[in-house]
């Protein structure tokens, strides 16, 4: 989906996430998706927008322990480490490699976490695609239980039961953690600025996390749409004239400071704003 100027609109589509989880489960895999807290807040606050799907699906998947809500500022490294620890298969189109934009190198996980076992990560990673609305993960086999070592003390059946109990306890702990995060996420009365800044962080990750460089005024509008619940496709005709001031208030920003300065100061990830080399007066924002 794009706006009238051809800019890509960030979307939240729980239906696709549900389909991906079911795809893995149908092949016998215990499947867990990772979702950032800010993205969850963003979706719940903007359920009526055309760019947001059915968030009730997310709530149901959280209650079933199939979505892991995280507070981490870097969700990529979280699920990479989760996969390594649990000998899991990673389903992602991200290569975690550095990106070069306008002659600048934007470091990503392979550079920022060089001590990880990247050979093992690469061997455990599969990419995916949606073809005619259906997900396809090439190379994902049916899950088979690994053969257990024979023990004179514990029978194979007892080992299997212990594993089942451990997995169930892990699931229950995830459910408790997810519910605490979810309840904190929707409690906007106590700390609305904190929640809105979580939405800001989610937009930063979703829009710039892959090494993209975005024109600053477009990024500014995307933040405004996410935090204020405005439809990007209706800009500017259907937007309130004072939306920028409302955005400052919602994010707790200095009313006298420039948005470029304030965005850089509240971002958990290091942002950079630089003049575009090809268009006079234009600025781009990206992760540095």
C-alpha positions as a Markdown table, in Angstrom:
| # | Residue | x | y | z |
|---|---|---|---|---|
| 1 | Unk | 0.0 | 0.0 | 0.0 |
| 2 | Unk | 1.3 | 3.5 | -0.9 |
| 3 | Unk | 0.2 | 7.0 | -0.4 |
| 4 | Unk | -0.7 | 9.5 | -3.2 |
| 5 | Unk | 3.0 | 10.4 | -3.6 |
| 6 | Unk | 4.1 | 6.8 | -4.0 |
| 7 | Unk | 5.6 | 6.4 | -0.6 |
| 8 | Unk | 5.3 | 3.0 | 1.0 |
| 9 | Unk | 2.9 | 2.9 | 3.9 |
| 10 | Unk | 3.9 | 0.8 | 6.9 |
| 11 | Unk | 1.2 | -1.7 | 7.7 |
| 12 | Unk | 0.3 | -4.0 | 10.6 |
| 13 | Unk | -1.3 | -7.2 | 9.2 |
| 14 | Unk | -2.0 | -9.7 | 12.0 |
| 15 | Unk | -3.7 | -12.0 | 9.4 |
| 16 | Unk | -0.3 | -12.7 | 7.8 |
| 17 | Unk | 1.4 | -13.3 | 11.2 |
| 18 | Unk | -1.4 | -15.8 | 12.0 |
| 19 | Unk | -0.9 | -17.5 | 8.7 |
| 20 | Unk | 2.8 | -17.8 | 9.2 |
| 21 | Unk | 2.3 | -19.4 | 12.6 |
| 22 | Unk | -0.2 | -21.9 | 11.3 |
| 23 | Unk | 2.2 | -22.7 | 8.4 |
| 24 | Unk | 4.8 | -23.8 | 10.9 |
| 25 | Unk | 2.4 | -25.7 | 13.1 |
| 26 | Unk | 0.9 | -27.6 | 10.2 |
| 27 | Unk | 4.4 | -29.0 | 9.6 |
| 28 | Unk | 4.7 | -30.0 | 13.3 |
| 29 | Unk | 6.9 | -27.1 | 14.5 |
| 30 | Unk | 6.2 | -25.4 | 17.8 |
| 31 | Unk | 6.0 | -21.9 | 16.3 |
| 32 | Unk | 6.6 | -18.6 | 18.2 |
| 33 | Unk | 6.5 | -15.1 | 16.6 |
| 34 | Unk | 8.3 | -12.1 | 18.1 |
| 35 | Unk | 6.4 | -8.8 | 18.2 |
| 36 | Unk | 7.7 | -5.5 | 19.6 |
| 37 | Unk | 5.7 | -3.9 | 22.4 |
| 38 | Unk | 5.6 | -0.6 | 20.5 |
| 39 | Unk | 4.2 | -2.2 | 17.4 |
| 40 | Unk | 1.5 | -3.8 | 19.5 |
| 41 | Unk | 0.6 | -0.4 | 21.1 |
| 42 | Unk | 0.7 | 1.2 | 17.6 |
| 43 | Unk | -1.8 | -1.4 | 16.2 |
| 44 | Unk | -4.2 | -1.2 | 19.2 |
| 45 | Unk | -4.3 | 2.6 | 19.1 |
| 46 | Unk | -5.1 | 2.6 | 15.3 |
| 47 | Unk | -7.3 | -0.4 | 14.7 |
| 48 | Unk | -9.7 | 1.6 | 12.6 |
| 49 | Unk | -7.1 | 2.7 | 10.0 |
| 50 | Unk | -6.9 | 0.9 | 6.6 |
| 51 | Unk | -3.2 | 0.1 | 7.3 |
| 52 | Unk | -4.0 | -1.9 | 10.4 |
| 53 | Unk | -5.6 | -5.4 | 10.4 |
| 54 | Unk | -7.5 | -7.3 | 13.0 |
| 55 | Unk | -5.6 | -6.7 | 16.3 |
| 56 | Unk | -8.0 | -9.2 | 18.0 |
| 57 | Unk | -5.9 | -11.9 | 16.2 |
| 58 | Unk | -2.8 | -10.6 | 18.0 |
| 59 | Unk | -4.5 | -10.7 | 21.4 |
| 60 | Unk | -5.7 | -14.2 | 20.8 |
| 61 | Unk | -2.2 | -15.4 | 19.7 |
| 62 | Unk | -0.7 | -13.7 | 22.8 |
| 63 | Unk | -3.1 | -15.5 | 25.0 |
| 64 | Unk | -2.1 | -18.8 | 23.4 |
| 65 | Unk | 1.6 | -18.2 | 23.9 |
| 66 | Unk | 2.2 | -18.0 | 20.2 |
| 67 | Unk | 3.4 | -14.4 | 20.1 |
| 68 | Unk | 6.3 | -13.2 | 22.3 |
| 69 | Unk | 5.9 | -9.5 | 23.1 |
| 70 | Unk | 9.3 | -7.8 | 23.8 |
| 71 | Unk | 10.5 | -4.6 | 25.3 |
| 72 | Unk | 13.9 | -4.8 | 23.8 |
| 73 | Unk | 15.0 | -1.9 | 21.6 |
| 74 | Unk | 16.6 | -4.4 | 19.2 |
| 75 | Unk | 14.1 | -7.1 | 18.4 |
| 76 | Unk | 16.3 | -8.7 | 15.7 |
| 77 | Unk | 19.1 | -9.6 | 18.1 |
| 78 | Unk | 16.4 | -10.8 | 20.6 |
| 79 | Unk | 14.9 | -13.4 | 18.3 |
| 80 | Unk | 18.4 | -14.4 | 16.9 |
| 81 | Unk | 19.6 | -15.2 | 20.5 |
| 82 | Unk | 16.3 | -16.9 | 21.2 |
| 83 | Unk | 16.7 | -19.1 | 18.2 |
| 84 | Unk | 20.3 | -20.0 | 19.0 |
| 85 | Unk | 19.4 | -20.9 | 22.6 |
| 86 | Unk | 16.5 | -23.1 | 21.6 |
| 87 | Unk | 18.1 | -24.6 | 18.4 |
| 88 | Unk | 15.2 | -23.1 | 16.4 |
| 89 | Unk | 14.7 | -22.3 | 12.7 |
| 90 | Unk | 14.6 | -18.6 | 12.0 |
| 91 | Unk | 12.0 | -17.5 | 9.4 |
| 92 | Unk | 13.0 | -14.0 | 8.1 |
| 93 | Unk | 13.9 | -12.2 | 5.0 |
| 94 | Unk | 16.5 | -10.2 | 6.9 |
| 95 | Unk | 20.1 | -11.0 | 6.2 |
| 96 | Unk | 21.4 | -8.8 | 9.2 |
| 97 | Unk | 24.1 | -7.4 | 6.9 |
| 98 | Unk | 25.4 | -3.9 | 6.8 |
| 99 | Unk | 23.7 | -1.5 | 4.4 |
| 100 | Unk | 25.4 | 1.3 | 2.3 |
| 101 | Unk | 23.4 | 4.4 | 1.8 |
| 102 | Unk | 24.7 | 7.6 | 0.2 |
| 103 | Unk | 28.2 | 6.3 | 0.7 |
| 104 | Unk | 27.7 | 5.6 | 4.4 |
| 105 | Unk | 27.8 | 2.2 | 6.0 |
| 106 | Unk | 24.9 | 1.5 | 8.3 |
| 107 | Unk | 26.1 | -1.3 | 10.7 |
| 108 | Unk | 23.7 | -4.0 | 11.5 |
| 109 | Unk | 23.8 | -7.2 | 13.6 |
| 110 | Unk | 26.6 | -9.0 | 11.9 |
| 111 | Unk | 28.9 | -6.0 | 12.7 |
| 112 | Unk | 27.5 | -5.0 | 16.0 |
| 113 | Unk | 27.4 | -8.6 | 17.3 |
| 114 | Unk | 30.5 | -10.2 | 15.6 |
| 115 | Unk | 30.9 | -12.9 | 18.4 |
| 116 | Unk | 27.7 | -14.7 | 17.5 |
| 117 | Unk | 27.9 | -18.0 | 15.6 |
| 118 | Unk | 26.8 | -16.5 | 12.3 |
| 119 | Unk | 27.6 | -19.8 | 10.4 |
| 120 | Unk | 25.0 | -21.5 | 12.6 |
| 121 | Unk | 22.6 | -18.6 | 12.3 |
| 122 | Unk | 22.8 | -18.7 | 8.4 |
| 123 | Unk | 22.3 | -22.5 | 8.4 |
| 124 | Unk | 19.2 | -22.1 | 10.6 |
| 125 | Unk | 17.6 | -19.2 | 8.6 |
| 126 | Unk | 15.0 | -19.6 | 5.9 |
| 127 | Unk | 13.4 | -16.8 | 4.0 |
| 128 | Unk | 9.7 | -16.6 | 3.0 |
| 129 | Unk | 7.4 | -15.1 | 0.5 |
| 130 | Unk | 3.6 | -14.5 | 0.0 |
| 131 | Unk | 2.3 | -15.9 | -3.3 |
| 132 | Unk | -1.3 | -15.0 | -4.0 |
| 133 | Unk | -1.9 | -14.3 | -0.4 |
| 134 | Unk | -0.4 | -17.6 | 0.8 |
| 135 | Unk | 2.9 | -17.8 | 2.7 |
| 136 | Unk | 5.6 | -20.1 | 1.4 |
| 137 | Unk | 8.8 | -21.0 | 3.3 |
| 138 | Unk | 11.0 | -22.9 | 0.9 |
| 139 | Unk | 13.1 | -25.6 | 2.5 |
| 140 | Unk | 11.1 | -25.9 | 5.8 |
| 141 | Unk | 10.7 | -29.6 | 6.4 |
| 142 | Unk | 8.2 | -31.4 | 8.5 |
| 143 | Unk | 9.4 | -31.5 | 12.1 |
| 144 | Unk | 10.8 | -34.8 | 13.4 |
| 145 | Unk | 11.7 | -35.5 | 17.0 |
| 146 | Unk | 15.5 | -36.0 | 17.5 |
| 147 | Unk | 16.5 | -39.5 | 18.6 |
| 148 | Unk | 17.0 | -39.7 | 22.3 |
| 149 | Unk | 20.1 | -41.3 | 23.9 |
| 150 | Unk | 19.3 | -44.5 | 25.6 |
| 151 | Unk | 19.6 | -44.2 | 29.4 |
| 152 | Unk | 19.6 | -46.9 | 32.1 |
| 153 | Unk | 18.1 | -44.5 | 34.6 |
| 154 | Unk | 15.3 | -42.7 | 32.7 |
| 155 | Unk | 13.1 | -44.3 | 30.0 |
| 156 | Unk | 12.5 | -42.6 | 26.6 |
| 157 | Unk | 8.9 | -42.1 | 27.7 |
| 158 | Unk | 9.9 | -40.3 | 30.9 |
| 159 | Unk | 12.4 | -38.1 | 29.0 |
| 160 | Unk | 9.6 | -37.2 | 26.5 |
| 161 | Unk | 7.3 | -36.3 | 29.4 |
| 162 | Unk | 9.9 | -34.2 | 31.1 |
| 163 | Unk | 10.5 | -32.3 | 27.9 |
| 164 | Unk | 6.7 | -31.8 | 27.5 |
| 165 | Unk | 6.5 | -30.4 | 31.1 |
| 166 | Unk | 9.5 | -28.1 | 30.6 |
| 167 | Unk | 8.0 | -26.7 | 27.4 |
| 168 | Unk | 4.7 | -26.2 | 29.1 |
| 169 | Unk | 6.3 | -24.3 | 31.9 |
| 170 | Unk | 8.2 | -22.2 | 29.4 |
| 171 | Unk | 5.0 | -21.4 | 27.6 |
| 172 | Unk | 3.3 | -20.5 | 30.9 |
| 173 | Unk | 6.1 | -18.1 | 31.8 |
| 174 | Unk | 5.9 | -16.5 | 28.3 |
| 175 | Unk | 2.2 | -16.1 | 28.8 |
| 176 | Unk | 2.6 | -14.4 | 32.1 |
| 177 | Unk | 5.3 | -12.1 | 30.7 |
| 178 | Unk | 3.3 | -11.3 | 27.6 |
| 179 | Unk | 0.2 | -10.5 | 29.6 |
| 180 | Unk | 2.1 | -8.1 | 31.9 |
| 181 | Unk | 3.5 | -6.3 | 28.9 |
| 182 | Unk | 0.2 | -6.3 | 27.1 |
| 183 | Unk | -1.6 | -4.8 | 30.2 |
| 184 | Unk | 1.1 | -2.2 | 30.6 |
| 185 | Unk | 0.9 | -1.4 | 26.9 |
| 186 | Unk | -2.8 | -0.6 | 26.9 |
| 187 | Unk | -2.7 | 1.4 | 30.1 |
| 188 | Unk | -2.2 | 4.7 | 28.5 |
| 189 | Unk | -3.9 | 6.6 | 31.3 |
| 190 | Unk | -0.9 | 6.3 | 33.7 |
| 191 | Unk | 1.9 | 7.1 | 31.3 |
| 192 | Unk | 0.7 | 8.1 | 27.8 |
| 193 | Unk | 4.0 | 9.8 | 26.9 |
| 194 | Unk | 5.9 | 6.5 | 27.5 |
| 195 | Unk | 3.4 | 4.6 | 25.4 |
| 196 | Unk | 3.6 | 7.1 | 22.6 |
| 197 | Unk | 7.3 | 6.9 | 22.6 |
| 198 | Unk | 7.1 | 3.1 | 22.4 |
| 199 | Unk | 5.1 | 3.7 | 19.2 |
| 200 | Unk | 7.8 | 6.1 | 18.0 |
| 201 | Unk | 10.4 | 3.4 | 18.6 |
| 202 | Unk | 8.3 | 0.9 | 16.7 |
| 203 | Unk | 8.0 | 3.2 | 13.7 |
| 204 | Unk | 11.8 | 3.7 | 13.8 |
| 205 | Unk | 12.4 | 0.0 | 13.7 |
| 206 | Unk | 9.8 | -0.8 | 11.1 |
| 207 | Unk | 10.7 | 2.0 | 8.8 |
| 208 | Unk | 14.4 | 2.3 | 9.2 |
| 209 | Unk | 15.5 | -1.0 | 10.7 |
| 210 | Unk | 16.4 | -2.6 | 7.4 |
| 211 | Unk | 18.9 | 0.2 | 6.6 |
| 212 | Unk | 16.4 | 2.4 | 4.7 |
| 213 | Unk | 16.9 | 6.1 | 4.2 |
| 214 | Unk | 13.6 | 8.0 | 4.3 |
| 215 | Unk | 12.9 | 11.7 | 3.4 |
| 216 | Unk | 12.5 | 13.4 | 6.8 |
| 217 | Unk | 9.1 | 15.2 | 6.2 |
| 218 | Unk | 7.6 | 11.8 | 5.1 |
| 219 | Unk | 9.1 | 10.2 | 8.2 |
| 220 | Unk | 7.6 | 13.0 | 10.3 |
| 221 | Unk | 4.2 | 12.4 | 8.9 |
| 222 | Unk | 4.5 | 8.6 | 9.5 |
| 223 | Unk | 5.3 | 9.3 | 13.2 |
| 224 | Unk | 2.3 | 11.6 | 13.3 |
| 225 | Unk | 0.0 | 9.1 | 11.7 |
| 226 | Unk | 1.0 | 6.3 | 14.1 |
| 227 | Unk | 1.0 | 8.4 | 17.3 |
| 228 | Unk | -2.1 | 10.5 | 16.5 |
| 229 | Unk | -4.1 | 7.7 | 14.8 |
| 230 | Unk | -4.3 | 9.6 | 11.5 |
| 231 | Unk | -4.7 | 8.1 | 8.0 |
| 232 | Unk | -1.6 | 8.8 | 5.9 |
| 233 | Unk | -3.7 | 8.5 | 2.7 |
| 234 | Unk | -5.8 | 11.4 | 3.9 |
| 235 | Unk | -2.8 | 13.8 | 4.3 |
| 236 | Unk | -3.1 | 16.8 | 4.2 |
| 237 | Unk | -6.8 | 17.4 | 3.5 |
| 238 | Unk | -8.2 | 15.3 | 6.3 |
| 239 | Unk | -5.5 | 16.1 | 8.9 |
| 240 | Unk | -6.0 | 18.7 | 11.6 |
| 241 | Unk | -3.9 | 21.8 | 11.0 |
| 242 | Unk | -2.3 | 21.7 | 14.4 |
| 243 | Unk | -1.3 | 18.0 | 14.1 |
| 244 | Unk | 2.4 | 18.8 | 14.5 |
| 245 | Unk | 1.8 | 20.6 | 17.8 |
| 246 | Unk | -0.4 | 17.7 | 19.0 |
| 247 | Unk | 2.5 | 15.3 | 18.1 |
| 248 | Unk | 4.9 | 17.3 | 20.2 |
| 249 | Unk | 2.5 | 17.1 | 23.2 |
| 250 | Unk | 1.9 | 13.4 | 22.8 |
| 251 | Unk | 5.6 | 12.6 | 22.7 |
| 252 | Unk | 6.5 | 15.1 | 25.4 |
| 253 | Unk | 8.8 | 17.1 | 23.2 |
| 254 | Unk | 10.2 | 20.6 | 23.7 |
| 255 | Unk | 7.7 | 22.9 | 22.0 |
| 256 | Unk | 10.6 | 25.3 | 20.9 |
| 257 | Unk | 13.0 | 22.7 | 19.6 |
| 258 | Unk | 13.2 | 21.3 | 16.0 |
| 259 | Unk | 11.6 | 17.9 | 15.3 |
| 260 | Unk | 15.0 | 16.8 | 13.9 |
| 261 | Unk | 16.7 | 17.5 | 17.2 |
| 262 | Unk | 13.9 | 16.0 | 19.3 |
| 263 | Unk | 13.6 | 12.8 | 17.3 |
| 264 | Unk | 17.3 | 12.1 | 17.6 |
| 265 | Unk | 17.2 | 12.7 | 21.3 |
| 266 | Unk | 14.3 | 10.3 | 22.2 |
| 267 | Unk | 15.3 | 7.5 | 19.8 |
| 268 | Unk | 16.8 | 4.5 | 21.5 |
| 269 | Unk | 18.6 | 3.7 | 18.3 |
| 270 | Unk | 21.1 | 6.2 | 16.9 |
| 271 | Unk | 19.5 | 8.2 | 14.2 |
| 272 | Unk | 21.2 | 10.5 | 11.7 |
| 273 | Unk | 19.6 | 13.4 | 9.6 |
| 274 | Unk | 21.6 | 14.7 | 6.7 |
| 275 | Unk | 20.9 | 16.8 | 3.6 |
| 276 | Unk | 20.0 | 14.9 | 0.4 |
| 277 | Unk | 22.9 | 15.1 | -2.0 |
| 278 | Unk | 20.6 | 15.2 | -5.1 |
| 279 | Unk | 17.6 | 17.4 | -4.0 |
| 280 | Unk | 18.3 | 20.9 | -2.5 |
| 281 | Unk | 16.4 | 21.6 | 0.7 |
| 282 | Unk | 15.6 | 17.9 | 1.3 |
| 283 | Unk | 16.8 | 15.9 | 4.3 |
| 284 | Unk | 16.9 | 12.2 | 4.9 |
| 285 | Unk | 16.8 | 10.3 | 8.1 |
| 286 | Unk | 18.4 | 6.9 | 8.7 |
| 287 | Unk | 20.0 | 4.7 | 11.4 |
| 288 | Unk | 23.7 | 5.4 | 11.8 |
